[in-house]
Structure formats: structure tokens, C-alpha cells
Amino acid sequence: MTVAALIVAAGRGARASTDASQPKQYCEIGGAPMLSRTLAVFAAHPGVHDILVVIHPDDVALYGEASAPFSSDILPAVMGGSRRQDSVRLGLEALADKAPTKVLIHDAARPLADEALVSRVIDALEASPGALPCLAVTDTLKRADAGHVAGTVPREGLLRAQTPQGFNFEAILTAHRAAARDSTLEFTDDTSVAEWFGINVAIVEGSEHNRKLTTAEDLMIADRLMRQSAPAGTMRVGSGYDVHRLGPGDAVTLCGVVIPHTRKLLGHSDADVGLHALTDALLGTIADGDIGAHFPPTDARWRGASSDMFLKDAGERVAALGGKIVHADVTLICETPKIGPHRDAMRGAIADILGLGLNQVSVKATTNEQLGFIGREEGIAAMATATVMLP
């Protein structure tokens, strides 16, 4: 089963934006754009294979900034339509070439969904062509008439619908295509389209945290709660390790510095073990997989690539979650070449890539005392530790 996530971010959200220059999905909550937080949920989920975002044509620049940390994980954005259902259909059409088995349709304005919720929806699709996360209505409901209470509405059996709403891809695409043929039909969510078309939808447990941010007050409350939950921030420490074989050549690239040598490191990219280990360490601090998940060696795009782009991407992912890199530490393990003469250049290269001060970067080296494959000068290894403060 392949699963695609379709993020709907084409709305204007005027009621929520405290800044008239941008819709709500680009406003910051907890130090990061709302859309960045939404993307982070699906980019980090192991069960999601493709991510596509539907945006408004006026938001291309805003979207570029918010999505930059996830550029290697998401498909090119699609321009939306005048109504939500039009935007969803256009997104589904764009996914058709990928032919996913299942699709999760999620509102960008629900940035606090979590991995467990997404997993519940995906799991429900094993047995049903549709899945809807819901919560029971607990408030007493009233009917109004001309500004006065006209009656009480029984709440038994009533549910609050959330997203992501999951579907068999072909079924929901067919349903949206059918709905588009009647311009009088208006739907507020995708399970409404599914109900109209006759697709069975299973109910799964929603999450109280997965609230839709609709008004400016919603944004302020979400921002305040996120900041108050960890006033001093949360310190995360991640570790990374990498090793590459030595082969015929005349230079090695270590921590972004090209060093003349009797051989070179072999790999799909430039095989910079130092930057690879540090990239994994940074990804570890935000629990966002490893370098191979974002830049797979099976992808020809990364053949011979400079590893600074991998490290920069990891740094941007940390920043997208409001994180700040406190310290980066790399240890190179090799018999040759000598690292000492190049140490400060390596520190400078890492600092430039991540936007850090030189005093925040450490590069060390040790030999393997002529033991093992490193001692026989068959390869070079690196270990790295990254310290990050998350809001």
C-alpha cells in the first residue's frame, strides 16, 4: 500500500490572520509557520510516501519559504481553485500519475495533528475505503432563531469531524470528478463528497490537540500554548555515524574541505563522511529519519552531489520547527590524511552551511591505531553529535 498526503492550503483565512499580508497558514505558531508544522507531521511519518500541497496562486513566495525545509520530500505544489472541493480535486488529479493506493486529505490549518492520529487513519484504510477521525460532541447544542434560543439539539450520535480524512485514491478521485460535473453541489469536507457518492467511511478516534485554527484568537492561543508548554525550550541531542570506502583518486572531501590525498572516498554523492554524520545527528534531534530517507542513494539526482546541500537541508528542517542549533561536534576517524592543518577550515565550512558561529562548531580527529579497516586505510569514518534547542 502506498499512501500520499494531500495538504489543502489554498484558502485565504482572513479571519485568522493577524497580518493582512499573509493568510493564516503562513502565520507563525511557536516560532514556525503553520504550514511548516503541518508538513513536518507528514514528512516524518514512515507510512506516508508522497506529499503534495495545493496553494493559492498569490502565495507562491510564502509557500516557498514555508516548504523549503521539506523540498526533498514533497512534490511540486499545485494551484488551487475557487472552492475547497475544487482545490482538492485539482490536487488529486496531480497525484494521479503517482497512482497511490490511498490518500490522506488534510487541512493546512490543523498543524497539531500527530503521528498516532495519522497512523490510525492509515490503519483504518486496510479494511475500509474511507476513514474519518472524529471526536464526540460534548457541549450542549442550541438552535437559534432571530437572536434567541429556539430549542435544544440532541447531541447523541453527533461527532466533530477532523482531518486527515483517508480514502482509497481511485474512489475519492472518481467521486470528486463526478461532483465537479454539477456546479450546484457544495461540500465542506471530503467525507461529504464520499457520502454523496456512496463510499463507506469508517470512524476512527480523533485528537483534541488536532484543532482547526480558524480565528486570530485560535492562532494566539495555539502560539501561547506551544510556548508555555516548554518555556525554556526543550534540549535535544542527536548522534550520527558514517563510513565510506577509499578508492583510486587524488583528494578526499571532509567536512566540506577538499584535501589532496593519494586516494578518494567512494560514494553516491561526494562521500563526505563528516557532513553525512552531522546531517544524521541533526535529523536525529527532530526525529526526522536519516540522510538516506531524504536523499536516497538510488536517486540519480544526488549522484556526485556536494554534501553541504544535505547538511543545509537538515538545518532548515530544524529551523522550520522553531529550533536553534546550539552546537555541532564532529569526530573524524582515519589514519591519513592529517586533519589538524585543515581543522579550522572545516569548522568554518560547517559554520557557514548552518549559519553558526565558529565557537559553536567542533571538529576533532583520531586514528584507529592501525586496527581494522580504518587502520589498514581502507576507509574513513566519522561520528557526530548535534545539540538543538526546540521551542
Contacts in CASP RR format, 6 or more apart in sequence:
PFRMAT RR
TARGET T0000
AUTHOR 0000-0000-0000
METHOD contacts of the structure
MODEL  1
MTVAALIVAAGRGARASTDASQPKQYCEIGGAPMLSRTLAVFAAHPGVHD
ILVVIHPDDVALYGEASAPFSSDILPAVMGGSRRQDSVRLGLEALADKAP
TKVLIHDAARPLADEALVSRVIDALEASPGALPCLAVTDTLKRADAGHVA
GTVPREGLLRAQTPQGFNFEAILTAHRAAARDSTLEFTDDTSVAEWFGIN
VAIVEGSEHNRKLTTAEDLMIADRLMRQSAPAGTMRVGSGYDVHRLGPGD
AVTLCGVVIPHTRKLLGHSDADVGLHALTDALLGTIADGDIGAHFPPTDA
RWRGASSDMFLKDAGERVAALGGKIVHADVTLICETPKIGPHRDAMRGAI
ADILGLGLNQVSVKATTNEQLGFIGREEGIAAMATATVMLP
1 101 0 8 1.000
1 102 0 8 1.000
1 125 0 8 1.000
1 126 0 8 1.000
2 49 0 8 1.000
2 50 0 8 1.000
2 98 0 8 1.000
2 99 0 8 1.000
2 100 0 8 1.000
2 101 0 8 1.000
2 102 0 8 1.000
3 47 0 8 1.000
3 48 0 8 1.000
3 49 0 8 1.000
3 50 0 8 1.000
3 100 0 8 1.000
3 101 0 8 1.000
3 102 0 8 1.000
3 103 0 8 1.000
3 104 0 8 1.000
3 122 0 8 1.000
4 48 0 8 1.000
4 49 0 8 1.000
4 50 0 8 1.000
4 51 0 8 1.000
4 52 0 8 1.000
4 95 0 8 1.000
4 98 0 8 1.000
4 100 0 8 1.000
4 102 0 8 1.000
4 103 0 8 1.000
4 104 0 8 1.000
4 169 0 8 1.000
5 42 0 8 1.000
5 45 0 8 1.000
5 48 0 8 1.000
5 50 0 8 1.000
5 51 0 8 1.000
5 52 0 8 1.000
5 103 0 8 1.000
5 104 0 8 1.000
5 106 0 8 1.000
5 164 0 8 1.000
6 52 0 8 1.000
6 53 0 8 1.000
6 54 0 8 1.000
6 88 0 8 1.000
6 91 0 8 1.000
6 92 0 8 1.000
6 95 0 8 1.000
6 103 0 8 1.000
6 104 0 8 1.000
6 105 0 8 1.000
6 106 0 8 1.000
7 35 0 8 1.000
7 38 0 8 1.000
7 39 0 8 1.000
7 42 0 8 1.000
7 51 0 8 1.000
7 52 0 8 1.000
7 53 0 8 1.000
7 54 0 8 1.000
7 106 0 8 1.000
7 107 0 8 1.000
7 108 0 8 1.000
8 54 0 8 1.000
8 84 0 8 1.000
8 87 0 8 1.000
8 88 0 8 1.000
8 105 0 8 1.000
8 106 0 8 1.000
8 107 0 8 1.000
8 108 0 8 1.000
9 25 0 8 1.000
9 35 0 8 1.000
9 38 0 8 1.000
9 53 0 8 1.000
9 54 0 8 1.000
9 55 0 8 1.000
9 56 0 8 1.000
9 59 0 8 1.000
9 63 0 8 1.000
9 108 0 8 1.000
10 54 0 8 1.000
10 55 0 8 1.000
10 56 0 8 1.000
10 59 0 8 1.000
10 79 0 8 1.000
10 80 0 8 1.000
10 81 0 8 1.000
10 84 0 8 1.000
10 87 0 8 1.000
11 23 0 8 1.000
11 25 0 8 1.000
11 56 0 8 1.000
11 84 0 8 1.000
11 87 0 8 1.000
12 23 0 8 1.000
12 56 0 8 1.000
13 23 0 8 1.000
13 24 0 8 1.000
13 25 0 8 1.000
13 109 0 8 1.000
14 23 0 8 1.000
15 24 0 8 1.000
15 214 0 8 1.000
15 215 0 8 1.000
15 216 0 8 1.000
16 24 0 8 1.000
16 27 0 8 1.000
16 109 0 8 1.000
16 213 0 8 1.000
16 214 0 8 1.000
16 215 0 8 1.000
16 216 0 8 1.000
16 218 0 8 1.000
16 219 0 8 1.000
17 23 0 8 1.000
17 24 0 8 1.000
17 27 0 8 1.000
17 216 0 8 1.000
18 27 0 8 1.000
18 216 0 8 1.000
18 219 0 8 1.000
18 220 0 8 1.000
19 27 0 8 1.000
22 59 0 8 1.000
22 62 0 8 1.000
23 56 0 8 1.000
23 59 0 8 1.000
23 62 0 8 1.000
24 34 0 8 1.000
24 109 0 8 1.000
24 213 0 8 1.000
24 214 0 8 1.000
24 219 0 8 1.000
25 33 0 8 1.000
25 34 0 8 1.000
25 35 0 8 1.000
25 38 0 8 1.000
25 66 0 8 1.000
25 108 0 8 1.000
25 109 0 8 1.000
26 33 0 8 1.000
26 34 0 8 1.000
26 35 0 8 1.000
26 59 0 8 1.000
26 62 0 8 1.000
26 63 0 8 1.000
26 65 0 8 1.000
26 66 0 8 1.000
27 33 0 8 1.000
27 34 0 8 1.000
27 219 0 8 1.000
28 34 0 8 1.000
28 223 0 8 1.000
29 37 0 8 1.000
29 111 0 8 1.000
29 213 0 8 1.000
29 219 0 8 1.000
29 222 0 8 1.000
29 223 0 8 1.000
29 226 0 8 1.000
30 222 0 8 1.000
30 223 0 8 1.000
30 226 0 8 1.000
30 227 0 8 1.000
30 322 0 8 1.000
30 391 0 8 1.000
31 223 0 8 1.000
31 226 0 8 1.000
31 322 0 8 1.000
31 391 0 8 1.000
32 319 0 8 1.000
32 320 0 8 1.000
32 321 0 8 1.000
32 322 0 8 1.000
32 323 0 8 1.000
32 391 0 8 1.000
33 65 0 8 1.000
33 66 0 8 1.000
33 320 0 8 1.000
34 108 0 8 1.000
34 109 0 8 1.000
34 111 0 8 1.000
34 213 0 8 1.000
34 219 0 8 1.000
35 53 0 8 1.000
35 63 0 8 1.000
35 66 0 8 1.000
35 67 0 8 1.000
35 108 0 8 1.000
35 111 0 8 1.000
36 66 0 8 1.000
36 67 0 8 1.000
36 69 0 8 1.000
36 70 0 8 1.000
36 320 0 8 1.000
36 321 0 8 1.000
37 111 0 8 1.000
37 112 0 8 1.000
37 320 0 8 1.000
37 321 0 8 1.000
38 106 0 8 1.000
38 108 0 8 1.000
38 110 0 8 1.000
38 111 0 8 1.000
38 113 0 8 1.000
39 51 0 8 1.000
39 53 0 8 1.000
39 66 0 8 1.000
39 67 0 8 1.000
39 69 0 8 1.000
39 70 0 8 1.000
39 73 0 8 1.000
39 74 0 8 1.000
39 320 0 8 1.000
40 70 0 8 1.000
40 286 0 8 1.000
40 288 0 8 1.000
40 317 0 8 1.000
40 320 0 8 1.000
40 321 0 8 1.000
41 111 0 8 1.000
41 113 0 8 1.000
41 114 0 8 1.000
41 115 0 8 1.000
41 118 0 8 1.000
42 48 0 8 1.000
42 51 0 8 1.000
42 104 0 8 1.000
42 106 0 8 1.000
42 118 0 8 1.000
43 51 0 8 1.000
43 70 0 8 1.000
43 73 0 8 1.000
43 74 0 8 1.000
43 288 0 8 1.000
44 115 0 8 1.000
44 286 0 8 1.000
44 287 0 8 1.000
44 288 0 8 1.000
44 289 0 8 1.000
45 115 0 8 1.000
45 118 0 8 1.000
45 119 0 8 1.000
47 118 0 8 1.000
47 119 0 8 1.000
47 122 0 8 1.000
48 104 0 8 1.000
48 118 0 8 1.000
49 100 0 8 1.000
50 75 0 8 1.000
50 95 0 8 1.000
50 98 0 8 1.000
50 100 0 8 1.000
51 70 0 8 1.000
51 73 0 8 1.000
51 74 0 8 1.000
51 75 0 8 1.000
52 74 0 8 1.000
52 75 0 8 1.000
52 77 0 8 1.000
52 78 0 8 1.000
52 91 0 8 1.000
52 94 0 8 1.000
52 95 0 8 1.000
53 63 0 8 1.000
53 67 0 8 1.000
53 74 0 8 1.000
53 77 0 8 1.000
53 78 0 8 1.000
53 108 0 8 1.000
54 77 0 8 1.000
54 78 0 8 1.000
54 79 0 8 1.000
54 80 0 8 1.000
54 87 0 8 1.000
54 88 0 8 1.000
54 90 0 8 1.000
54 91 0 8 1.000
55 63 0 8 1.000
55 77 0 8 1.000
55 78 0 8 1.000
55 79 0 8 1.000
55 80 0 8 1.000
56 79 0 8 1.000
56 80 0 8 1.000
57 79 0 8 1.000
57 80 0 8 1.000
60 77 0 8 1.000
63 77 0 8 1.000
66 320 0 8 1.000
67 74 0 8 1.000
67 77 0 8 1.000
68 316 0 8 1.000
68 320 0 8 1.000
69 313 0 8 1.000
69 315 0 8 1.000
69 316 0 8 1.000
69 317 0 8 1.000
69 319 0 8 1.000
69 320 0 8 1.000
70 317 0 8 1.000
70 320 0 8 1.000
71 313 0 8 1.000
72 294 0 8 1.000
72 295 0 8 1.000
72 313 0 8 1.000
73 294 0 8 1.000
75 94 0 8 1.000
75 95 0 8 1.000
75 98 0 8 1.000
78 90 0 8 1.000
78 91 0 8 1.000
78 94 0 8 1.000
79 90 0 8 1.000
80 86 0 8 1.000
80 87 0 8 1.000
80 90 0 8 1.000
80 91 0 8 1.000
81 87 0 8 1.000
81 90 0 8 1.000
83 186 0 8 1.000
84 187 0 8 1.000
84 188 0 8 1.000
85 176 0 8 1.000
85 179 0 8 1.000
85 180 0 8 1.000
85 185 0 8 1.000
85 186 0 8 1.000
85 187 0 8 1.000
85 190 0 8 1.000
85 193 0 8 1.000
86 180 0 8 1.000
88 105 0 8 1.000
88 176 0 8 1.000
88 190 0 8 1.000
89 173 0 8 1.000
89 176 0 8 1.000
89 177 0 8 1.000
89 179 0 8 1.000
89 180 0 8 1.000
92 103 0 8 1.000
92 169 0 8 1.000
92 172 0 8 1.000
92 173 0 8 1.000
92 176 0 8 1.000
93 173 0 8 1.000
95 103 0 8 1.000
95 169 0 8 1.000
96 173 0 8 1.000
99 169 0 8 1.000
100 169 0 8 1.000
101 168 0 8 1.000
101 169 0 8 1.000
102 122 0 8 1.000
102 125 0 8 1.000
102 166 0 8 1.000
102 167 0 8 1.000
102 168 0 8 1.000
102 169 0 8 1.000
103 166 0 8 1.000
103 167 0 8 1.000
103 169 0 8 1.000
103 172 0 8 1.000
104 118 0 8 1.000
104 121 0 8 1.000
104 122 0 8 1.000
104 164 0 8 1.000
104 165 0 8 1.000
104 166 0 8 1.000
105 163 0 8 1.000
105 164 0 8 1.000
105 165 0 8 1.000
105 166 0 8 1.000
105 167 0 8 1.000
105 172 0 8 1.000
105 190 0 8 1.000
106 113 0 8 1.000
106 163 0 8 1.000
106 164 0 8 1.000
106 165 0 8 1.000
107 163 0 8 1.000
107 212 0 8 1.000
109 212 0 8 1.000
109 213 0 8 1.000
109 214 0 8 1.000
110 162 0 8 1.000
110 163 0 8 1.000
110 210 0 8 1.000
110 211 0 8 1.000
110 212 0 8 1.000
110 213 0 8 1.000
111 213 0 8 1.000
111 222 0 8 1.000
112 207 0 8 1.000
112 209 0 8 1.000
112 210 0 8 1.000
112 211 0 8 1.000
112 222 0 8 1.000
113 163 0 8 1.000
113 164 0 8 1.000
113 207 0 8 1.000
113 209 0 8 1.000
113 210 0 8 1.000
114 207 0 8 1.000
114 209 0 8 1.000
114 210 0 8 1.000
116 207 0 8 1.000
117 133 0 8 1.000
117 164 0 8 1.000
117 206 0 8 1.000
117 207 0 8 1.000
117 210 0 8 1.000
118 164 0 8 1.000
120 131 0 8 1.000
120 133 0 8 1.000
120 204 0 8 1.000
120 205 0 8 1.000
120 206 0 8 1.000
121 131 0 8 1.000
121 133 0 8 1.000
121 164 0 8 1.000
121 165 0 8 1.000
121 166 0 8 1.000
121 204 0 8 1.000
122 166 0 8 1.000
123 204 0 8 1.000
124 130 0 8 1.000
124 131 0 8 1.000
124 166 0 8 1.000
124 202 0 8 1.000
124 204 0 8 1.000
125 131 0 8 1.000
125 166 0 8 1.000
125 167 0 8 1.000
125 168 0 8 1.000
127 202 0 8 1.000
128 200 0 8 1.000
128 201 0 8 1.000
128 202 0 8 1.000
129 167 0 8 1.000
129 168 0 8 1.000
129 171 0 8 1.000
129 199 0 8 1.000
129 200 0 8 1.000
129 201 0 8 1.000
130 165 0 8 1.000
130 166 0 8 1.000
130 167 0 8 1.000
130 168 0 8 1.000
130 171 0 8 1.000
130 172 0 8 1.000
130 191 0 8 1.000
130 194 0 8 1.000
130 199 0 8 1.000
130 200 0 8 1.000
130 201 0 8 1.000
130 202 0 8 1.000
131 165 0 8 1.000
131 166 0 8 1.000
131 167 0 8 1.000
131 201 0 8 1.000
131 202 0 8 1.000
131 203 0 8 1.000
131 204 0 8 1.000
132 161 0 8 1.000
132 162 0 8 1.000
132 165 0 8 1.000
132 166 0 8 1.000
132 191 0 8 1.000
132 201 0 8 1.000
132 202 0 8 1.000
132 203 0 8 1.000
132 204 0 8 1.000
133 161 0 8 1.000
133 162 0 8 1.000
133 163 0 8 1.000
133 164 0 8 1.000
133 165 0 8 1.000
133 204 0 8 1.000
133 205 0 8 1.000
133 206 0 8 1.000
133 207 0 8 1.000
133 210 0 8 1.000
134 159 0 8 1.000
134 160 0 8 1.000
134 161 0 8 1.000
134 162 0 8 1.000
134 203 0 8 1.000
134 204 0 8 1.000
134 205 0 8 1.000
134 206 0 8 1.000
135 159 0 8 1.000
135 160 0 8 1.000
135 162 0 8 1.000
135 205 0 8 1.000
135 206 0 8 1.000
135 207 0 8 1.000
135 208 0 8 1.000
136 157 0 8 1.000
136 158 0 8 1.000
136 159 0 8 1.000
136 160 0 8 1.000
137 155 0 8 1.000
137 157 0 8 1.000
137 158 0 8 1.000
137 159 0 8 1.000
137 160 0 8 1.000
138 155 0 8 1.000
139 155 0 8 1.000
140 152 0 8 1.000
140 155 0 8 1.000
141 152 0 8 1.000
141 153 0 8 1.000
141 154 0 8 1.000
141 155 0 8 1.000
141 158 0 8 1.000
142 149 0 8 1.000
142 150 0 8 1.000
142 151 0 8 1.000
142 152 0 8 1.000
142 153 0 8 1.000
143 149 0 8 1.000
143 150 0 8 1.000
143 151 0 8 1.000
143 152 0 8 1.000
143 153 0 8 1.000
144 150 0 8 1.000
159 203 0 8 1.000
161 189 0 8 1.000
161 191 0 8 1.000
162 206 0 8 1.000
162 207 0 8 1.000
162 210 0 8 1.000
162 212 0 8 1.000
163 189 0 8 1.000
165 189 0 8 1.000
165 190 0 8 1.000
165 191 0 8 1.000
165 201 0 8 1.000
166 172 0 8 1.000
166 190 0 8 1.000
167 190 0 8 1.000
167 194 0 8 1.000
167 199 0 8 1.000
168 199 0 8 1.000
171 194 0 8 1.000
171 197 0 8 1.000
171 199 0 8 1.000
172 190 0 8 1.000
172 193 0 8 1.000
172 194 0 8 1.000
172 199 0 8 1.000
174 197 0 8 1.000
175 193 0 8 1.000
175 194 0 8 1.000
175 196 0 8 1.000
175 197 0 8 1.000
175 198 0 8 1.000
175 199 0 8 1.000
176 190 0 8 1.000
176 193 0 8 1.000
178 197 0 8 1.000
179 185 0 8 1.000
179 187 0 8 1.000
179 193 0 8 1.000
179 196 0 8 1.000
179 197 0 8 1.000
185 196 0 8 1.000
187 193 0 8 1.000
187 196 0 8 1.000
191 201 0 8 1.000
194 201 0 8 1.000
195 201 0 8 1.000
211 218 0 8 1.000
211 222 0 8 1.000
212 218 0 8 1.000
213 219 0 8 1.000
213 222 0 8 1.000
226 391 0 8 1.000
227 391 0 8 1.000
230 390 0 8 1.000
230 391 0 8 1.000
233 389 0 8 1.000
233 390 0 8 1.000
233 391 0 8 1.000
234 389 0 8 1.000
234 390 0 8 1.000
234 391 0 8 1.000
235 326 0 8 1.000
235 387 0 8 1.000
235 388 0 8 1.000
235 389 0 8 1.000
235 390 0 8 1.000
236 284 0 8 1.000
236 285 0 8 1.000
236 286 0 8 1.000
236 387 0 8 1.000
236 388 0 8 1.000
236 389 0 8 1.000
236 390 0 8 1.000
237 285 0 8 1.000
237 385 0 8 1.000
237 386 0 8 1.000
237 387 0 8 1.000
237 388 0 8 1.000
238 281 0 8 1.000
238 282 0 8 1.000
238 284 0 8 1.000
238 285 0 8 1.000
238 385 0 8 1.000
238 386 0 8 1.000
238 387 0 8 1.000
238 388 0 8 1.000
239 280 0 8 1.000
239 281 0 8 1.000
239 284 0 8 1.000
239 383 0 8 1.000
239 384 0 8 1.000
239 385 0 8 1.000
239 386 0 8 1.000
240 277 0 8 1.000
240 278 0 8 1.000
240 280 0 8 1.000
240 281 0 8 1.000
240 284 0 8 1.000
240 383 0 8 1.000
240 384 0 8 1.000
240 385 0 8 1.000
241 277 0 8 1.000
241 280 0 8 1.000
241 381 0 8 1.000
241 382 0 8 1.000
241 383 0 8 1.000
241 384 0 8 1.000
242 273 0 8 1.000
242 274 0 8 1.000
242 276 0 8 1.000
242 277 0 8 1.000
242 280 0 8 1.000
242 381 0 8 1.000
242 382 0 8 1.000
243 273 0 8 1.000
243 379 0 8 1.000
243 380 0 8 1.000
243 381 0 8 1.000
243 382 0 8 1.000
244 265 0 8 1.000
244 266 0 8 1.000
244 267 0 8 1.000
244 271 0 8 1.000
244 273 0 8 1.000
244 379 0 8 1.000
244 380 0 8 1.000
245 265 0 8 1.000
245 266 0 8 1.000
245 267 0 8 1.000
245 378 0 8 1.000
245 379 0 8 1.000
246 252 0 8 1.000
246 263 0 8 1.000
246 264 0 8 1.000
246 265 0 8 1.000
246 266 0 8 1.000
246 377 0 8 1.000
246 378 0 8 1.000
246 379 0 8 1.000
246 380 0 8 1.000
247 263 0 8 1.000
247 264 0 8 1.000
247 265 0 8 1.000
247 266 0 8 1.000
248 263 0 8 1.000
248 264 0 8 1.000
249 261 0 8 1.000
249 262 0 8 1.000
249 263 0 8 1.000
249 264 0 8 1.000
250 260 0 8 1.000
250 261 0 8 1.000
250 262 0 8 1.000
250 263 0 8 1.000
250 264 0 8 1.000
251 258 0 8 1.000
251 259 0 8 1.000
251 260 0 8 1.000
251 261 0 8 1.000
251 264 0 8 1.000
252 258 0 8 1.000
252 259 0 8 1.000
252 261 0 8 1.000
252 263 0 8 1.000
252 264 0 8 1.000
252 265 0 8 1.000
252 337 0 8 1.000
252 380 0 8 1.000
253 259 0 8 1.000
253 265 0 8 1.000
253 270 0 8 1.000
253 271 0 8 1.000
253 272 0 8 1.000
253 307 0 8 1.000
254 272 0 8 1.000
254 273 0 8 1.000
254 274 0 8 1.000
254 332 0 8 1.000
254 339 0 8 1.000
254 342 0 8 1.000
254 346 0 8 1.000
254 380 0 8 1.000
254 382 0 8 1.000
255 272 0 8 1.000
255 274 0 8 1.000
255 275 0 8 1.000
255 278 0 8 1.000
255 330 0 8 1.000
255 332 0 8 1.000
255 346 0 8 1.000
255 347 0 8 1.000
255 349 0 8 1.000
255 350 0 8 1.000
255 363 0 8 1.000
256 272 0 8 1.000
256 275 0 8 1.000
256 306 0 8 1.000
256 307 0 8 1.000
256 308 0 8 1.000
256 346 0 8 1.000
256 349 0 8 1.000
256 350 0 8 1.000
257 342 0 8 1.000
257 345 0 8 1.000
257 346 0 8 1.000
257 349 0 8 1.000
259 337 0 8 1.000
259 342 0 8 1.000
260 337 0 8 1.000
261 336 0 8 1.000
261 337 0 8 1.000
262 336 0 8 1.000
264 271 0 8 1.000
265 271 0 8 1.000
265 272 0 8 1.000
265 273 0 8 1.000
265 379 0 8 1.000
265 380 0 8 1.000
267 297 0 8 1.000
267 304 0 8 1.000
268 297 0 8 1.000
268 302 0 8 1.000
268 303 0 8 1.000
268 304 0 8 1.000
269 295 0 8 1.000
269 297 0 8 1.000
269 302 0 8 1.000
269 303 0 8 1.000
269 304 0 8 1.000
269 305 0 8 1.000
269 306 0 8 1.000
269 307 0 8 1.000
269 310 0 8 1.000
270 304 0 8 1.000
270 305 0 8 1.000
270 306 0 8 1.000
270 307 0 8 1.000
271 307 0 8 1.000
272 306 0 8 1.000
272 307 0 8 1.000
273 332 0 8 1.000
273 380 0 8 1.000
273 381 0 8 1.000
273 382 0 8 1.000
274 307 0 8 1.000
274 330 0 8 1.000
274 332 0 8 1.000
274 382 0 8 1.000
274 384 0 8 1.000
275 307 0 8 1.000
275 308 0 8 1.000
275 310 0 8 1.000
275 311 0 8 1.000
275 350 0 8 1.000
275 353 0 8 1.000
276 291 0 8 1.000
276 307 0 8 1.000
276 310 0 8 1.000
276 382 0 8 1.000
277 330 0 8 1.000
277 382 0 8 1.000
277 383 0 8 1.000
277 384 0 8 1.000
278 311 0 8 1.000
278 314 0 8 1.000
278 328 0 8 1.000
278 330 0 8 1.000
278 350 0 8 1.000
278 382 0 8 1.000
278 384 0 8 1.000
278 386 0 8 1.000
279 291 0 8 1.000
279 307 0 8 1.000
279 310 0 8 1.000
279 311 0 8 1.000
279 313 0 8 1.000
279 314 0 8 1.000
280 290 0 8 1.000
280 291 0 8 1.000
280 384 0 8 1.000
281 328 0 8 1.000
281 384 0 8 1.000
281 385 0 8 1.000
281 386 0 8 1.000
282 311 0 8 1.000
282 314 0 8 1.000
282 315 0 8 1.000
282 317 0 8 1.000
282 318 0 8 1.000
282 325 0 8 1.000
282 328 0 8 1.000
282 386 0 8 1.000
282 388 0 8 1.000
283 289 0 8 1.000
283 290 0 8 1.000
283 291 0 8 1.000
283 294 0 8 1.000
283 314 0 8 1.000
283 317 0 8 1.000
284 290 0 8 1.000
284 386 0 8 1.000
285 318 0 8 1.000
285 386 0 8 1.000
285 387 0 8 1.000
285 388 0 8 1.000
285 390 0 8 1.000
286 317 0 8 1.000
286 318 0 8 1.000
286 321 0 8 1.000
286 388 0 8 1.000
286 390 0 8 1.000
288 294 0 8 1.000
288 317 0 8 1.000
291 310 0 8 1.000
291 314 0 8 1.000
294 310 0 8 1.000
294 313 0 8 1.000
295 302 0 8 1.000
295 305 0 8 1.000
295 310 0 8 1.000
295 313 0 8 1.000
296 302 0 8 1.000
308 349 0 8 1.000
308 353 0 8 1.000
311 350 0 8 1.000
311 353 0 8 1.000
311 354 0 8 1.000
312 353 0 8 1.000
312 354 0 8 1.000
315 325 0 8 1.000
315 354 0 8 1.000
318 324 0 8 1.000
318 325 0 8 1.000
318 388 0 8 1.000
318 390 0 8 1.000
321 390 0 8 1.000
321 391 0 8 1.000
322 390 0 8 1.000
322 391 0 8 1.000
323 388 0 8 1.000
323 389 0 8 1.000
323 390 0 8 1.000
323 391 0 8 1.000
324 388 0 8 1.000
324 389 0 8 1.000
325 354 0 8 1.000
325 356 0 8 1.000
325 360 0 8 1.000
325 386 0 8 1.000
325 387 0 8 1.000
325 388 0 8 1.000
326 360 0 8 1.000
326 387 0 8 1.000
326 388 0 8 1.000
326 389 0 8 1.000
327 360 0 8 1.000
327 361 0 8 1.000
327 362 0 8 1.000
327 385 0 8 1.000
327 386 0 8 1.000
327 387 0 8 1.000
328 350 0 8 1.000
328 354 0 8 1.000
328 356 0 8 1.000
328 360 0 8 1.000
328 361 0 8 1.000
328 362 0 8 1.000
328 384 0 8 1.000
328 385 0 8 1.000
328 386 0 8 1.000
328 387 0 8 1.000
329 361 0 8 1.000
329 362 0 8 1.000
329 363 0 8 1.000
329 364 0 8 1.000
329 384 0 8 1.000
329 385 0 8 1.000
329 386 0 8 1.000
330 346 0 8 1.000
330 350 0 8 1.000
330 362 0 8 1.000
330 363 0 8 1.000
330 364 0 8 1.000
330 382 0 8 1.000
330 383 0 8 1.000
330 384 0 8 1.000
331 363 0 8 1.000
331 364 0 8 1.000
331 365 0 8 1.000
331 366 0 8 1.000
331 382 0 8 1.000
331 383 0 8 1.000
331 384 0 8 1.000
332 339 0 8 1.000
332 363 0 8 1.000
332 364 0 8 1.000
332 365 0 8 1.000
332 366 0 8 1.000
332 380 0 8 1.000
332 381 0 8 1.000
332 382 0 8 1.000
333 365 0 8 1.000
333 366 0 8 1.000
333 367 0 8 1.000
333 368 0 8 1.000
333 374 0 8 1.000
333 380 0 8 1.000
333 381 0 8 1.000
333 382 0 8 1.000
333 383 0 8 1.000
334 365 0 8 1.000
334 367 0 8 1.000
334 368 0 8 1.000
334 374 0 8 1.000
334 377 0 8 1.000
334 379 0 8 1.000
334 380 0 8 1.000
334 381 0 8 1.000
335 367 0 8 1.000
335 368 0 8 1.000
335 370 0 8 1.000
335 374 0 8 1.000
335 375 0 8 1.000
335 377 0 8 1.000
336 377 0 8 1.000
339 346 0 8 1.000
339 363 0 8 1.000
339 365 0 8 1.000
340 365 0 8 1.000
343 363 0 8 1.000
343 365 0 8 1.000
344 358 0 8 1.000
346 363 0 8 1.000
347 358 0 8 1.000
347 361 0 8 1.000
347 362 0 8 1.000
347 363 0 8 1.000
348 358 0 8 1.000
348 361 0 8 1.000
350 356 0 8 1.000
350 361 0 8 1.000
350 363 0 8 1.000
351 357 0 8 1.000
351 358 0 8 1.000
351 360 0 8 1.000
351 361 0 8 1.000
354 361 0 8 1.000
367 374 0 8 1.000
367 375 0 8 1.000
368 374 0 8 1.000
368 375 0 8 1.000
369 375 0 8 1.000
370 376 0 8 1.000
373 379 0 8 1.000
374 380 0 8 1.000
374 381 0 8 1.000
END
